[in-house]
Amino acid sequence: MSDKEPAVGSQKKSLILRIRKFVAEVRKEVSQIVCPTRHDAGITTLIVCILAFIMSLYLLLVDRSILFIVQSIMG
């Protein structure tokens, strides 16, 4: 075994230490998660619904415009 290659036992310890560090970091990040309040969730839902409605109107307008143009060209 050369001097540059770590021993197998050392690699296992290193892997275990990295896994422990990863789990500790995950726990720390998960503890910082804050769920939105009912009010915030309601407002966000309302905004999404309004934007979906506006986009549907826009796409309807674009679709009808393209339809009109194609029908005008085709006769």
ABEGO torsion letter per residue (X at the ends): XBAABBBAAAAAAAAAAAAAAAAAAAAAAAAABBBBBAAAAAAAAAAAAAAAAAAAAAAAAAAAAAAAAAAAAAX
